[in-house]
Structures are given as structure tokens and as C-alpha cells.
Amino acid sequence: MRLLTLLLVALFALSTTACGGAARAQKRAYKAQETVAKERLRLIDEYQRCVDKAGTDALKREGCESHLKAAQALD
């Protein structure tokens, strides 16, 4: 009987640990998504500033496309 109790406690502990590991993995995934979203916004802001600074100069505007393409690559 004592062995059965010990096995049940061990099984419970392992199952609880497994659930906690999944929660940590989910938290890391959310953090990674947040980081990507912030980087995308930063690149779009850089693109907007670059376009505003370029004005009507088509050559300078083409140079700004690298910011936009980098932001799109993060999708």
C-alpha cells in the first residue's frame, strides 16, 4: 500500500511538471511573437521616416524599400 501511494505521488508530480513545462513554452512563444511584432513596427516607422525625408526623390524612395521589405519578411 505504501508503494502504491508513493507511485501515485510520483505520477502526480510528473504530470504537474509536464503541464508547467507547456505553460513555460507557451509563454516563450508569446514573448517571441511580441519581439517580432515590435521589430516589424520599428521597421515600418523607419520606412515612414525615410519616405518623408526622401520627399519626391524617386531614387531615395527606392532606398527606403529595404525597410518595408524587411518588415514584410517578418510576417
Z-matrix of the N, CA and C atoms (Angstrom, degrees):
N
C 1 1.441
C 2 1.531 1 110.86
N 3 1.315 2 115.37 1 -40.45
C 4 1.461 3 120.09 2 -179.89
C 5 1.535 4 110.34 3 -64.73
N 6 1.319 5 116.26 4 -38.20
C 7 1.460 6 121.29 5 178.72
C 8 1.526 7 110.66 6 -65.33
N 9 1.314 8 116.95 7 -40.72
C 10 1.460 9 121.68 8 178.69
C 11 1.528 10 110.26 9 -63.03
N 12 1.311 11 117.62 10 -43.11
C 13 1.464 12 121.87 11 178.21
C 14 1.524 13 110.50 12 -62.22
N 15 1.307 14 116.17 13 -43.32
C 16 1.458 15 121.07 14 179.03
C 17 1.527 16 110.83 15 -62.54
N 18 1.317 17 117.20 16 -42.69
C 19 1.466 18 121.21 17 178.32
C 20 1.526 19 111.57 18 -64.59
N 21 1.320 20 117.05 19 -40.85
C 22 1.463 21 120.31 20 178.65
C 23 1.528 22 111.50 21 -64.83
N 24 1.309 23 116.93 22 -41.11
C 25 1.468 24 120.72 23 177.76
C 26 1.526 25 110.12 24 -64.16
N 27 1.320 26 117.08 25 -42.75
C 28 1.463 27 121.01 26 178.81
C 29 1.525 28 110.64 27 -63.81
N 30 1.315 29 117.77 28 -42.33
C 31 1.460 30 122.02 29 178.80
C 32 1.524 31 110.72 30 -63.20
N 33 1.315 32 116.54 31 -43.02
C 34 1.463 33 121.20 32 177.94
C 35 1.530 34 110.84 33 -61.82
N 36 1.319 35 116.39 34 -43.75
C 37 1.467 36 120.94 35 -179.96
C 38 1.522 37 110.77 36 -62.86
N 39 1.312 38 117.33 37 -42.82
C 40 1.464 39 120.67 38 179.13
C 41 1.520 40 111.98 39 -65.84
N 42 1.316 41 117.50 40 -41.00
C 43 1.463 42 119.93 41 -179.70
C 44 1.523 43 111.14 42 -67.52
N 45 1.316 44 117.40 43 -36.39
C 46 1.461 45 120.96 44 177.63
C 47 1.523 46 110.48 45 -67.32
N 48 1.300 47 117.10 46 -39.79
C 49 1.460 48 121.52 47 178.16
C 50 1.519 49 110.81 48 -64.49
N 51 1.301 50 117.44 49 -39.86
C 52 1.464 51 121.18 50 179.70
C 53 1.520 52 110.85 51 -63.10
N 54 1.306 53 117.56 52 -40.18
C 55 1.465 54 121.20 53 178.68
C 56 1.525 55 110.62 54 -66.08
N 57 1.312 56 116.97 55 -39.50
C 58 1.459 57 121.01 56 178.94
C 59 1.514 58 111.88 57 -65.46
N 60 1.318 59 116.83 58 -35.58
C 61 1.460 60 120.65 59 178.33
C 62 1.514 61 111.46 60 -65.24
N 63 1.308 62 116.75 61 -38.43
C 64 1.466 63 120.78 62 178.55
C 65 1.523 64 110.40 63 -66.63
N 66 1.311 65 116.98 64 -38.36
C 67 1.462 66 120.69 65 179.23
C 68 1.526 67 110.69 66 -65.80
N 69 1.327 68 116.26 67 -40.09
C 70 1.473 69 119.47 68 178.14
C 71 1.519 70 110.68 69 -65.42
N 72 1.317 71 116.85 70 -40.18
C 73 1.462 72 120.33 71 179.12
C 74 1.526 73 110.30 72 -63.92
N 75 1.315 74 116.69 73 -40.80
C 76 1.464 75 120.74 74 178.35
C 77 1.523 76 110.56 75 -64.06
N 78 1.325 77 116.38 76 -40.18
C 79 1.468 78 120.79 77 179.33
C 80 1.532 79 110.40 78 -63.73
N 81 1.327 80 116.61 79 -41.77
C 82 1.470 81 120.26 80 177.44
C 83 1.523 82 110.80 81 -64.33
N 84 1.320 83 117.19 82 -38.19
C 85 1.468 84 120.71 83 178.90
C 86 1.525 85 110.67 84 -64.45
N 87 1.327 86 117.05 85 -42.68
C 88 1.463 87 120.47 86 177.80
C 89 1.522 88 111.11 87 -63.28
N 90 1.320 89 116.31 88 -40.15
C 91 1.469 90 120.64 89 179.61
C 92 1.527 91 110.29 90 -64.14
N 93 1.322 92 116.86 91 -40.83
C 94 1.464 93 120.77 92 178.55
C 95 1.526 94 110.61 93 -64.56
N 96 1.324 95 117.18 94 -40.94
C 97 1.462 96 120.82 95 178.22
C 98 1.524 97 110.80 96 -64.46
N 99 1.317 98 116.48 97 -38.24
C 100 1.458 99 120.94 98 178.15
C 101 1.528 100 110.53 99 -63.95
N 102 1.316 101 116.55 100 -42.52
C 103 1.460 102 121.36 101 179.65
C 104 1.524 103 110.75 102 -62.85
N 105 1.322 104 116.86 103 -43.21
C 106 1.468 105 121.09 104 179.15
C 107 1.527 106 110.07 105 -64.23
N 108 1.319 107 117.75 106 -42.19
C 109 1.465 108 121.14 107 -179.96
C 110 1.529 109 111.04 108 -63.54
N 111 1.326 110 116.93 109 -41.77
C 112 1.468 111 120.24 110 178.60
C 113 1.524 112 111.01 111 -64.59
N 114 1.321 113 116.91 112 -40.28
C 115 1.466 114 120.73 113 178.90
C 116 1.528 115 110.27 114 -65.48
N 117 1.324 116 116.82 115 -40.07
C 118 1.464 117 120.72 116 178.39
C 119 1.527 118 110.12 117 -61.55
N 120 1.339 119 117.11 118 -44.72
C 121 1.463 120 120.66 119 178.53
C 122 1.523 121 111.66 120 -63.61
N 123 1.323 122 116.26 121 -39.05
C 124 1.467 123 119.93 122 178.75
C 125 1.528 124 110.71 123 -62.79
N 126 1.326 125 116.94 124 -43.12
C 127 1.460 126 121.01 125 179.69
C 128 1.527 127 111.67 126 -66.34
N 129 1.321 128 116.70 127 -38.00
C 130 1.466 129 119.86 128 178.06
C 131 1.524 130 110.35 129 -67.19
N 132 1.327 131 117.40 130 -38.84
C 133 1.468 132 120.63 131 175.89
C 134 1.526 133 110.78 132 -62.62
N 135 1.328 134 116.79 133 -42.63
C 136 1.466 135 120.36 134 177.14
C 137 1.522 136 110.60 135 -61.55
N 138 1.314 137 116.43 136 -41.29
C 139 1.464 138 120.99 137 178.50
C 140 1.529 139 110.18 138 -61.12
N 141 1.328 140 116.97 139 -45.95
C 142 1.464 141 120.75 140 -179.88
C 143 1.531 142 111.35 141 -61.53
N 144 1.333 143 116.24 142 -44.79
C 145 1.472 144 119.52 143 178.74
C 146 1.524 145 110.86 144 -62.72
N 147 1.318 146 116.08 145 -40.95
C 148 1.460 147 121.03 146 -179.65
C 149 1.525 148 110.85 147 -63.44
N 150 1.329 149 116.80 148 -44.33
C 151 1.467 150 121.06 149 179.85
C 152 1.521 151 109.99 150 -65.18
N 153 1.321 152 117.15 151 -42.34
C 154 1.465 153 120.21 152 178.36
C 155 1.522 154 110.81 153 -61.82
N 156 1.321 155 116.51 154 -41.24
C 157 1.463 156 121.45 155 -179.44
C 158 1.530 157 111.17 156 -69.83
N 159 1.332 158 116.88 157 -34.40
C 160 1.465 159 121.13 158 -178.22
C 161 1.521 160 112.15 159 -70.25
N 162 1.309 161 116.70 160 -28.72
C 163 1.463 162 119.75 161 -179.71
C 164 1.514 163 111.14 162 64.35
N 165 1.336 164 115.64 163 -125.90
C 166 1.468 165 119.88 164 -177.44
C 167 1.525 166 112.64 165 -97.27
N 168 1.317 167 117.79 166 1.27
C 169 1.467 168 121.43 167 -179.56
C 170 1.538 169 109.60 168 -72.46
N 171 1.331 170 115.46 169 108.83
C 172 1.472 171 121.06 170 -175.67
C 173 1.526 172 111.95 171 -63.67
N 174 1.321 173 117.28 172 -36.80
C 175 1.461 174 120.57 173 -178.65
C 176 1.537 175 110.93 174 -65.30
N 177 1.318 176 116.31 175 -42.55
C 178 1.467 177 120.13 176 178.02
C 179 1.527 178 110.82 177 -66.68
N 180 1.333 179 116.35 178 -37.18
C 181 1.470 180 120.10 179 178.67
C 182 1.526 181 110.97 180 -63.82
N 183 1.323 182 116.45 181 -36.62
C 184 1.467 183 119.92 182 177.29
C 185 1.526 184 110.36 183 -62.93
N 186 1.316 185 116.04 184 -36.08
C 187 1.461 186 120.12 185 177.55
C 188 1.525 187 112.47 186 -64.64
N 189 1.311 188 116.59 187 -26.44
C 190 1.471 189 121.44 188 179.17
C 191 1.526 190 111.89 189 -74.10
N 192 1.306 191 117.13 190 -19.68
C 193 1.463 192 120.95 191 -176.43
C 194 1.529 193 112.53 192 -60.37
N 195 1.329 194 117.37 193 -25.87
C 196 1.470 195 119.18 194 -179.58
C 197 1.532 196 111.20 195 -61.87
N 198 1.339 197 116.40 196 -35.68
C 199 1.469 198 119.86 197 177.55
C 200 1.528 199 110.73 198 -66.22
N 201 1.326 200 115.41 199 -43.33
C 202 1.463 201 119.77 200 -179.05
C 203 1.527 202 111.07 201 -66.43
N 204 1.318 203 116.77 202 -43.13
C 205 1.467 204 120.21 203 179.77
C 206 1.527 205 111.30 204 -64.58
N 207 1.324 206 116.59 205 -37.36
C 208 1.468 207 119.71 206 178.02
C 209 1.530 208 110.50 207 -65.27
N 210 1.330 209 116.72 208 -39.50
C 211 1.468 210 120.26 209 177.99
C 212 1.523 211 110.70 210 -66.00
N 213 1.326 212 116.61 211 -40.24
C 214 1.466 213 120.40 212 179.30
C 215 1.522 214 111.24 213 -67.57
N 216 1.310 215 117.05 214 -31.43
C 217 1.465 216 120.40 215 179.90
C 218 1.530 217 111.55 216 -67.13
N 219 1.317 218 117.26 217 -22.36
C 220 1.461 219 121.04 218 179.96
C 221 1.527 220 112.80 219 -80.96
N 222 1.330 221 116.79 220 -6.90
C 223 1.480 222 119.58 221 178.36
C 224 1.486 223 111.93 222 -70.78
